Amino acid sequence: MKLTLIACTDNPEILWNVFRLGNLALEKMDDVTIFLNGPSVNYSALDSERFPLRELAKLFTLSEGALLA
């Protein structure tokens, strides 16, 4: 299955869930693209201990997910 997730927010919890969903779909061997738009492009600035966005994004790209901005 092909899946495209679009994020346009600077809310770290929502972005965390977008990356988690993307990584889960990649584990199920789906073809996943995450498109970051507007304030979500700066997701790395929102990284925290509670919402490790950089770590999830790195796992996503290393698992052959497409990350577009």
N, CA and C atoms as a LAMMPS dump frame, in Angstrom:
ITEM: TIMESTEP
0
ITEM: NUMBER OF ATOMS
207
ITEM: BOX BOUNDS ff ff ff
-5.0000000000000000e+02 5.0000000000000000e+02
-5.0000000000000000e+02 5.0000000000000000e+02
-5.0000000000000000e+02 5.0000000000000000e+02
ITEM: ATOMS id mol type element x y z
1 1 1 N 0.846 -1.164 0
2 1 2 C 0 0 0
3 1 3 C 0.9 1.238 0
4 2 1 N 0.477 2.261 -0.702
5 2 2 C 1.181 3.539 -0.7
6 2 3 C 0.462 4.482 0.253
7 3 1 N 1.234 5.169 1.081
8 3 2 C 0.677 6.06 2.096
9 3 3 C 1.436 7.376 2.062
10 4 1 N 0.704 8.484 2.013
11 4 2 C 1.302 9.817 2.096
12 4 3 C 0.705 10.53 3.299
13 5 1 N 1.579 11.014 4.173
14 5 2 C 1.169 11.771 5.35
15 5 3 C 1.601 13.217 5.147
16 6 1 N 0.691 14.146 5.383
17 6 2 C 0.986 15.564 5.215
18 6 3 C 0.87 16.239 6.578
19 7 1 N 1.913 16.955 6.972
20 7 2 C 1.921 17.661 8.252
21 7 3 C 2.154 19.142 8.007
22 8 1 N 1.353 19.956 8.678
23 8 2 C 1.483 21.411 8.572
24 8 3 C 1.199 22.018 9.948
25 9 1 N 2.085 21.724 10.892
26 9 2 C 1.891 22.205 12.261
27 9 3 C 3.237 22.315 12.956
28 10 1 N 3.281 23.095 14.006
29 10 2 C 4.487 23.146 14.837
30 10 3 C 4.223 22.515 16.203
31 11 1 N 3.168 21.706 16.275
32 11 2 C 2.845 20.991 17.498
33 11 3 C 3.693 19.714 17.54
34 12 1 N 4.632 19.609 18.491
35 12 2 C 5.536 18.463 18.508
36 12 3 C 4.825 17.126 18.707
37 13 1 N 3.735 17.103 19.449
38 13 2 C 3.024 15.848 19.671
39 13 3 C 2.397 15.326 18.381
40 14 1 N 1.847 16.214 17.571
41 14 2 C 1.26 15.793 16.296
42 14 3 C 2.354 15.293 15.354
43 15 1 N 3.461 16.006 15.273
44 15 2 C 4.567 15.569 14.418
45 15 3 C 5.139 14.233 14.892
46 16 1 N 5.221 14.047 16.18
47 16 2 C 5.694 12.79 16.757
48 16 3 C 4.803 11.642 16.299
49 17 1 N 3.491 11.868 16.331
50 17 2 C 2.558 10.838 15.886
51 17 3 C 2.641 10.589 14.379
52 18 1 N 2.888 11.624 13.594
53 18 2 C 3.055 11.449 12.147
54 18 3 C 4.252 10.548 11.872
55 19 1 N 5.38 10.815 12.51
56 19 2 C 6.565 9.989 12.304
57 19 3 C 6.366 8.573 12.844
58 20 1 N 5.688 8.442 13.967
59 20 2 C 5.415 7.102 14.511
60 20 3 C 4.552 6.296 13.556
61 21 1 N 3.501 6.905 13.01
62 21 2 C 2.637 6.22 12.059
63 21 3 C 3.414 5.838 10.803
64 22 1 N 4.239 6.759 10.324
65 22 2 C 5.058 6.466 9.152
66 22 3 C 5.994 5.299 9.389
67 23 1 N 6.642 5.262 10.539
68 23 2 C 7.555 4.166 10.859
69 23 3 C 6.807 2.844 11.021
70 24 1 N 5.628 2.884 11.604
71 24 2 C 4.826 1.675 11.739
72 24 3 C 4.439 1.121 10.373
73 25 1 N 4.034 1.991 9.474
74 25 2 C 3.657 1.557 8.122
75 25 3 C 4.865 0.984 7.375
76 26 1 N 6.051 1.579 7.582
77 26 2 C 7.258 1.036 6.945
78 26 3 C 7.573 -0.363 7.467
79 27 1 N 7.323 -0.606 8.753
80 27 2 C 7.534 -1.933 9.322
81 27 3 C 6.625 -2.957 8.652
82 28 1 N 5.459 -2.531 8.213
83 28 2 C 4.501 -3.413 7.542
84 28 3 C 4.771 -3.507 6.043
85 29 1 N 5.936 -2.976 5.629
86 29 2 C 6.391 -3.03 4.237
87 29 3 C 5.566 -2.165 3.29
88 30 1 N 4.976 -1.116 3.797
89 30 2 C 4.248 -0.175 2.947
90 30 3 C 5.213 0.861 2.383
91 31 1 N 4.798 1.544 1.329
92 31 2 C 5.56 2.62 0.701
93 31 3 C 5.041 3.925 1.299
94 32 1 N 5.881 4.619 2.088
95 32 2 C 5.415 5.774 2.865
96 32 3 C 6.186 7.036 2.498
97 33 1 N 5.439 8.128 2.328
98 33 2 C 6.003 9.451 2.118
99 33 3 C 5.422 10.386 3.172
100 34 1 N 6.282 11.17 3.807
101 34 2 C 5.822 12.225 4.718
102 34 3 C 6.184 13.556 4.072
103 35 1 N 5.18 14.389 3.886
104 35 2 C 5.382 15.72 3.322
105 35 3 C 5.209 16.744 4.432
106 36 1 N 6.271 17.483 4.72
107 36 2 C 6.247 18.531 5.743
108 36 3 C 6.025 19.873 5.065
109 37 1 N 5.047 20.601 5.548
110 37 2 C 4.665 21.871 4.938
111 37 3 C 4.597 22.947 6.027
112 38 1 N 4.919 24.165 5.66
113 38 2 C 4.805 25.294 6.594
114 38 3 C 5.671 25.112 7.828
115 39 1 N 5.091 25.316 9.021
116 39 2 C 5.885 25.271 10.252
117 39 3 C 6.447 23.891 10.586
118 40 1 N 5.909 22.84 9.993
119 40 2 C 6.405 21.494 10.307
120 40 3 C 7.795 21.236 9.734
121 41 1 N 8.229 22.07 8.786
122 41 2 C 9.56 21.902 8.184
123 41 3 C 10.647 22.035 9.256
124 42 1 N 10.408 22.808 10.282
125 42 2 C 11.382 23.005 11.361
126 42 3 C 11.194 22.004 12.498
127 43 1 N 10.827 20.773 12.166
128 43 2 C 10.56 19.755 13.189
129 43 3 C 11.754 19.525 14.107
130 44 1 N 12.972 19.641 13.585
131 44 2 C 14.149 19.361 14.412
132 44 3 C 14.3 20.368 15.558
133 45 1 N 13.806 21.574 15.374
134 45 2 C 13.861 22.575 16.44
135 45 3 C 12.883 22.247 17.566
136 46 1 N 11.908 21.388 17.287
137 46 2 C 10.898 21.012 18.27
138 46 3 C 11.266 19.73 19.012
139 47 1 N 12.43 19.165 18.692
140 47 2 C 12.89 17.924 19.309
141 47 3 C 13.044 18.113 20.816
142 48 1 N 12.591 17.131 21.586
143 48 2 C 12.73 17.167 23.044
144 48 3 C 12.831 15.736 23.561
145 49 1 N 13.068 15.604 24.844
146 49 2 C 13.136 14.275 25.44
147 49 3 C 11.782 13.569 25.333
148 50 1 N 10.729 14.312 25.516
149 50 2 C 9.376 13.73 25.447
150 50 3 C 8.985 13.374 24.009
151 51 1 N 9.381 14.205 23.044
152 51 2 C 9.057 13.992 21.635
153 51 3 C 10.365 13.979 20.824
154 52 1 N 11.021 12.82 20.735
155 52 2 C 12.317 12.721 20.032
156 52 3 C 12.127 12.711 18.508
157 53 1 N 11.823 13.856 17.961
158 53 2 C 11.494 13.961 16.539
159 53 3 C 12.683 13.646 15.638
160 54 1 N 13.864 14.096 16.006
161 54 2 C 15.046 13.824 15.171
162 54 3 C 15.311 12.32 15.067
163 55 1 N 15.186 11.636 16.179
164 55 2 C 15.414 10.194 16.201
165 55 3 C 14.394 9.459 15.319
166 56 1 N 13.123 9.845 15.433
167 56 2 C 12.083 9.21 14.619
168 56 3 C 12.268 9.524 13.136
169 57 1 N 12.657 10.753 12.817
170 57 2 C 12.881 11.13 11.419
171 57 3 C 14.071 10.368 10.847
172 58 1 N 15.117 10.195 11.637
173 58 2 C 16.287 9.443 11.185
174 58 3 C 15.916 7.988 10.912
175 59 1 N 15.17 7.376 11.826
176 59 2 C 14.714 6.003 11.631
177 59 3 C 13.845 5.893 10.377
178 60 1 N 12.987 6.876 10.17
179 60 2 C 12.101 6.886 9.006
180 60 3 C 12.905 6.904 7.704
181 61 1 N 13.874 7.786 7.611
182 61 2 C 14.651 7.894 6.373
183 61 3 C 15.582 6.696 6.178
184 62 1 N 16.149 6.16 7.265
185 62 2 C 17 4.985 7.141
186 62 3 C 16.206 3.738 6.761
187 63 1 N 14.894 3.761 7.029
188 63 2 C 14.029 2.639 6.683
189 63 3 C 13.423 2.809 5.287
190 64 1 N 14.004 3.718 4.517
191 64 2 C 13.616 3.976 3.136
192 64 3 C 12.271 4.689 2.993
193 65 1 N 11.894 5.454 4.012
194 65 2 C 10.732 6.333 3.87
195 65 3 C 11.152 7.602 3.153
196 66 1 N 10.221 8.212 2.428
197 66 2 C 10.527 9.456 1.71
198 66 3 C 10.069 10.646 2.552
199 67 1 N 10.99 11.525 2.882
200 67 2 C 10.697 12.712 3.658
201 67 3 C 10.862 13.924 2.753
202 68 1 N 9.763 14.607 2.492
203 68 2 C 9.759 15.758 1.589
204 68 3 C 9.378 17.018 2.356
205 69 1 N 9.971 18.138 1.961
206 69 2 C 9.631 19.422 2.589
207 69 3 C 9.556 20.489 1.534
